[in-house]
Amino acid sequence: MKLLVITGDDLGYSKERNEGLVDCFRKGVITHTSLMVNGVGAEHGVMLCKRHSVPMGLHFNISEGVPVSEATKSSSLVDKEGLFLEKERFWESAKGGHLDIKDVKVELEAQLTKFEALVGHPPIHVDGHQHAHIFPGVRKAFAEVLGSRGIRSTRLPIDPVILSGDWIPSDYLDSFKVIIELSRQSLPVFQENGVRVSDCFFGLCTMGYDMTVDRLKTGISRAYESVASGAGDSVCELMAHPGYMNGEVGGCGTGADDFSKSEAREHEIHVLNDKSLQAFYTQEQIKLVPFSECWQ
């Protein structure tokens, strides 16, 4: 059977994002959410998800906003103001070997502890905001902490559509290929620590207006095709970022970004709710599930 987990990232970023994610879950078009515990709307997001029984994982964030641990504010993960380095600077610092594995562990432990305090139980799944968890200097710390806490599921963004080059603007292609290569390097590290990943993944190239119904159908089909045939279920994760258009309040302690204040997030809601997409799932015998139903 083809199992599809549709993860709505960035729960906790703002009230508008939270409401959009929960509405998507209630309509059956996402099956899982990923919580940023340092988001200004984290408590609100958890409250909504508890009310509607929405599954929550941790969206481990060490590249945007204010750290959770006080110790992190004077560590290799932050700038002179004690803020995370932001995506591009973080990626360069991580690839250059400038991150201390101990700092990563301290912040990850703090975010896991806060998640448990907010939600009431540990996350079944942890992934990385802006794919931070697959970078050198992070992946080993990430895998060891998850393994030690008995958390057995993470994301590995190896997107088969990127390798074909379809739809991908040349400005983004090289960075996406780096993400895929780092993911491949991370797999044995995750496996050594007993952390599982889905059999396939799709969603690097479908953020905002880049998400269309046709692209989702093609990308999901290619993802399943990339899995070796055999007995048992094939688990695919689709990464999505739906939400209602943000006001001025949002982010992770440094304000809402321009993308969140555009209509691009709402565009994803409309695409995910498209009736022909639901018909595609039925036609292809794809069952939408949360991570808790993937490995029993």
C-alpha positions in Angstrom: 0.0 0.0 0.0 1.1 3.6 -0.7 1.1 5.6 2.5 1.4 9.4 2.3 2.2 11.7 5.2 1.5 15.3 4.3 3.3 17.5 6.8 2.4 21.1 7.3 5.5 22.8 8.5 5.9 25.9 10.7 3.2 25.4 13.3 3.7 28.1 15.9 5.0 30.8 13.5 1.8 32.9 13.9 -1.9 32.6 14.7 -2.7 32.8 11.0 -0.3 30.0 10.2 -1.7 27.9 13.0 -5.3 28.4 11.9 -4.5 27.6 8.3 -2.7 24.4 9.2 -5.5 23.2 11.5 -8.2 24.0 8.9 -6.2 21.9 6.4 -6.0 19.0 8.9 -9.8 19.2 9.6 -10.5 19.0 5.9 -8.2 16.0 5.5 -5.6 17.5 3.3 -2.6 17.4 5.7 -2.0 14.6 8.2 0.8 16.0 10.4 2.2 19.3 11.7 5.7 20.3 12.6 5.9 22.7 15.6 8.5 25.5 16.0 8.6 25.9 19.8 10.4 29.2 19.5 7.6 30.6 17.3 5.6 33.5 18.8 2.4 31.5 18.2 3.6 28.2 19.6 1.2 28.1 22.6 -1.7 29.1 20.4 -0.8 26.4 17.8 -0.6 23.7 20.4 -3.9 24.7 21.9 -5.6 24.5 18.5 -4.0 21.2 17.6 -5.0 19.6 20.9 -8.6 20.8 20.4 -8.8 19.1 17.0 -6.5 16.1 17.7 -3.9 17.2 15.2 -0.6 15.2 15.3 2.4 17.4 16.1 6.1 16.8 15.6 9.0 19.1 16.4 10.3 21.4 13.7 13.8 21.8 15.1 14.9 25.4 14.5 18.5 26.6 14.7 18.5 29.0 11.8 15.8 31.6 12.5 15.0 33.8 15.5 15.7 33.5 19.2 17.1 30.3 20.8 15.1 28.4 23.4 18.2 27.7 25.6 19.9 30.7 27.4 23.2 28.9 26.9 22.7 29.0 23.1 22.6 32.8 23.1 26.4 32.7 23.5 27.3 29.8 21.3 28.5 28.9 17.8 24.9 28.9 16.6 24.3 32.6 16.9 25.5 36.1 15.9 26.7 38.9 18.1 23.1 39.7 19.1 22.4 36.2 20.3 20.1 35.4 17.4 20.3 32.4 15.0 22.4 33.1 11.9 19.5 32.9 9.4 19.5 30.4 6.6 22.3 31.4 4.2 24.8 32.2 7.0 23.8 29.1 8.9 24.3 26.9 5.8 27.7 28.4 5.2 28.8 28.1 8.8 27.6 24.5 9.0 29.3 23.5 5.7 32.5 25.2 6.9 32.6 23.1 10.1 32.1 26.1 12.4 29.3 24.7 14.5 30.0 23.0 17.9 28.2 19.7 18.2 27.8 20.3 21.9 25.9 23.6 21.2 23.6 21.7 18.8 22.8 19.1 21.4 22.1 21.8 24.1 19.6 23.6 21.9 17.9 20.4 20.6 17.5 19.1 24.2 16.0 22.5 25.2 13.5 22.4 22.2 12.5 18.8 22.9 11.9 19.7 26.6 9.8 22.7 25.6 7.9 20.6 23.2 7.0 18.1 25.9 6.0 20.9 28.3 3.7 22.4 25.7 2.2 19.3 24.1 2.3 16.9 27.1 4.3 14.1 25.4 7.5 13.7 23.3 7.3 14.1 19.6 7.0 11.0 17.4 8.8 12.8 14.6 11.5 15.5 14.5 12.7 17.3 11.4 14.8 20.4 10.8 13.6 23.9 9.8 15.4 24.8 6.6 16.8 21.3 6.6 19.3 22.2 9.4 19.4 18.6 10.7 21.2 17.2 7.7 24.2 19.6 7.7 27.7 18.7 8.9 28.1 19.5 12.6 24.4 19.0 13.1 23.4 15.6 11.8 25.5 13.6 14.3 24.3 15.6 17.3 20.7 15.5 16.0 20.7 11.7 15.4 22.4 10.9 18.8 19.9 13.0 20.8 16.9 11.5 19.0 18.3 8.0 19.4 18.9 8.6 23.1 15.4 9.8 23.7 13.8 7.0 21.7 12.5 9.3 18.9 12.5 7.1 15.8 11.5 9.2 12.9 12.9 12.2 10.9 12.8 13.7 7.4 15.2 13.0 4.6 14.6 15.5 1.7 15.8 13.5 -1.2 13.4 14.8 -3.9 13.4 12.8 -7.2 12.0 15.7 -9.2 15.1 17.8 -8.4 17.3 15.2 -10.0 15.2 15.5 -13.3 15.6 19.3 -13.3 11.9 19.8 -14.1 10.2 23.1 -13.0 13.3 24.1 -11.0 14.6 27.7 -11.7 18.4 27.6 -12.2 18.9 29.9 -9.2 17.6 27.2 -6.9 18.8 24.0 -8.6 22.3 24.0 -7.2 21.2 24.6 -3.6 18.6 21.8 -3.9 21.2 19.4 -5.2 23.3 20.2 -2.1 20.3 19.4 0.1 20.0 16.0 -1.6 23.6 15.2 -1.3 23.7 16.2 2.4 20.6 14.0 2.9 22.4 11.0 1.4 25.4 11.6 3.7 23.0 11.8 6.7 21.2 8.5 6.1 23.8 6.2 7.6 24.2 8.5 10.6 20.4 8.3 11.2 20.4 4.6 10.7 23.2 4.0 13.2 21.1 5.7 15.8 17.9 3.9 15.0 16.1 6.9 13.4 13.9 6.0 10.5 13.0 8.0 7.4 10.2 7.7 4.9 10.9 5.6 1.8 10.6 8.6 -0.4 10.0 12.4 -0.2 8.6 15.2 -2.3 8.3 19.0 -1.7 11.5 20.9 -2.2 10.2 22.6 -5.2 6.5 23.3 -4.3 6.6 26.3 -1.9 4.0 29.0 -2.3 3.0 29.6 -5.9 5.4 26.9 -7.1 2.8 24.4 -5.8 0.3 23.3 -8.4 -2.0 20.3 -8.6 -0.3 18.9 -11.6 3.1 19.3 -10.0 1.9 17.5 -6.8 0.5 14.6 -8.9 3.6 14.2 -10.9 6.0 14.6 -8.0 4.2 12.2 -5.7 4.0 9.6 -8.5 7.8 10.0 -9.2 8.5 9.7 -5.5 6.8 6.3 -5.3 8.4 5.2 -8.5 11.8 5.9 -6.9 11.1 3.2 -4.3 12.3 -0.3 -5.1 9.4 -2.6 -5.5 8.8 -5.3 -2.9 6.5 -6.4 -0.1 5.1 -4.0 2.4 4.0 -0.4 2.5 5.8 2.4 0.8 5.8 5.6 3.0 6.2 9.0 1.3 6.3 12.3 2.9 5.0 15.5 1.2 6.3 18.7 2.7 4.0 21.6 2.6 3.7 25.1 4.1 0.1 26.2 4.1 -1.3 29.0 6.2 -3.4 32.1 6.1 -1.8 35.4 5.2 0.2 36.7 8.1 -0.3 40.1 9.9 2.5 42.0 11.5 2.8 39.6 14.5 4.6 36.4 13.7 8.0 34.7 13.4 10.4 33.4 16.0 11.2 36.5 17.9 12.4 38.7 15.1 9.2 39.4 13.3 7.2 37.9 10.4 9.0 37.7 7.0 7.6 39.0 3.7 6.7 35.6 2.4 4.4 34.9 5.3 2.7 38.2 4.7 2.0 37.4 1.1 -0.9 35.3 -0.3 1.5 32.5 -1.3 0.8 30.4 1.8 -3.0 30.6 1.2 -2.3 29.5 -2.4 -1.0 26.2 -0.9 -4.2 25.8 1.1 -6.3 26.1 -2.1 -4.1 23.6 -4.0 -4.1 21.0 -1.3 -7.9 21.2 -1.1 -8.4 20.8 -4.9 -10.9 18.0 -5.5 -8.9 16.5 -8.4 -6.0 16.0 -6.1 -8.3 14.0 -3.7 -9.5 12.0 -6.7 -5.8 11.3 -7.6 -5.2 9.8 -4.2 -8.1 7.5 -4.6 -7.2 6.5 -8.1 -3.6 5.8 -7.2 -4.7 3.9 -4.0 -2.8 6.3 -1.8 -3.8 6.4 1.8 -3.2 9.6 3.8 -1.8 8.9 7.3 0.1 10.5 10.2 3.6 9.2 11.0 2.1 7.2 13.9 0.5 4.8 11.4 3.6 4.3 9.2 5.7 1.9 11.2 3.7 -0.4 13.4 
